[in-house]
Amino acid sequence: MLREIIFCLKNKTDLSVSEKVQSAVDYLKMNGVHSRIVYPEPWIVTKEKLLLEIVENNSEHSLNDILFLTDSSEISEILLLGGAYVVGVLHDKNADENFPGLQYVFTDIEEVGFDSYEKAYQRYAHIPWTILETDRCIIRETTVDDVDEFYKIYADPEMTRYMEGLFKNPEDEKKYQADYIEKVYGLLGFGTWTVVRKEDGRVIGRAGFSVRNGFDDIELGFLIGTEYQRQGFAYEVCKAIIEYGRKILQFERIITFVKAENLVSIHLCEKLGFVKTDEVDIEENIYGDEYHDGVKVPRSEAQFGKYIRMVLAI
């Protein structure tokens, strides 16, 4: 849990930068997170002394519940080597600063919303982002622990009647999911997410956006377990995700692919506003039966299915 946000600034004499950061500190305190500014003396800017000096006499905290922000690549490198979670800060006095190894760099620090701090911390701490909520569901990033629940959902043959299943070996699926979390969520900021029913916390399906090889448009995909179908969950979740794509991700067009015989899904997509355009061939066994660190099957072994392409301008 994020308990403290510490700004490690290089130059104490730069009042314009300090004032902007102090504004951010005051804002964070208003959001219930302790925050402060430190100006490390040159003599403590070493791997052995920097972190000890910053967290000294603060035993209630560990590095795992602190997010550090700094405008110095030298300080960020030392913090990273010490195992800290670090975000870079760019301002008009360090515009040429590079922050190698950092996942996030903030500009206009006085205008950064609390959600950005929290999401940066969650990414470093491997905590799944909650993407959005509907009346009955939570849509969040998938975790490796979700895989066991997916196998329960996919056990019904109806689930793979119109779409691909999971890897035969759950350990392959977990390796795939771990890579997906790191490479897709971290790079794109979106992906296929887990759908959780609020009333009991049960995983009931998957839904979200993807970028399919060979197609330029963002694709919507969804799956709701058989036990939870015919209750309006798919429509509720997909409608909210589409709105998230429009407002937050600023997509202007979304596509989806549905097998022609899957009349229920076609009807649902039409209800969401999608329009049929054409029929296309989609590769279905990208990785084969086993997951080998993302190595795709040879083209000679590729399998394709025919799908109806449906388009939604949002």
Secondary structure, 3 states (H helix, E strand, C coil): CCCEEEEECCCCCCHHHHHHHHHHHHHHHHCCCEEEEECCCHHHCCCCCHHHHHHCCCCCCCHHHEEEEECCHHHHHHHHHCCCEEEEEECCCCCCCCCCCCCCEEECHHHCCHHHHHHHHHHHCCCCCEEEECCCEEEECCCCCHHHHHHHHHCCHHHHCCCCCCCCCHHHHHHHHHHHHHHHHHHHCCCEEEEEECCCCCEEEEEEEEECCCCCCEEEEEEECHHHCCCCHHHHHHHHHHHHHHHCCCCCEEEEEECCCCHHHHHHHHHHCCEEEEEEEEECCCCCCCCCCCCCCCHHHCCEEEEEEEEEEC
